[in-house]
């Protein structure tokens, strides 16, 4: 067991997940997808991907109420990923082995509103061996607001906006785990729907550091 807490009056506990938990993981994924208005927002992991992570090529933490899985979060060592996110962030080939990915994060619809995604983010990043991994990367679909907020809250920054994994438009996020806190002097704000301008400012060396709701559209803040 890694941690315990309460959701209102309900107690929960967090532990590492294993192959024995895969059926429950798949059940939570199914319920999460069923509750989404836009099914494209979430790309569920298939059984082989789940087995790869819990089998030792990553870390997956799960939150349980009694014996029922209600939320999980995963990290994956991408090894020699053909579309390695570290390259998108400008890392040299020798640095790619020091990258770990933030993978899927799911909270069962019945247990939303308690901050479980944020809690699991903090707990799972504490599990990272920082002597081995120096960078964390992730991809997020534009307008997946909850996931974008999650990444920015953890200090990850947008380093690319491009087609990944079979032509799907994704933000690529990256963060150095050595605690560096770069100071920026220039700011540009761009509408999230304006892909072309965002790609242009990223090529100019800007990184995405935050976003806000203007009322009629989402705005992404870029700095360098």
Secondary structure, 3 states (H helix, E strand, C coil): CCEEEEECCEEEEEEECCHHHHHHHHHHHHHHHHHCCCHHHCCCCCHHHHHHHHHHHEEEEEEEECCEEEEEEEEECCCCCCCCHHHHCCCCHHHHHHEEEEEEEEECHHHCCCCHHHHHHHHHHCCCCCCCCCEEEEEECCCCHHHHHHHHHCCCEEEEEEEECCCEEEEEEEEECCCCCCCCCCEEEEECCCHHHHHHHHHCCCEEEEEEECCCCEEEEEEC
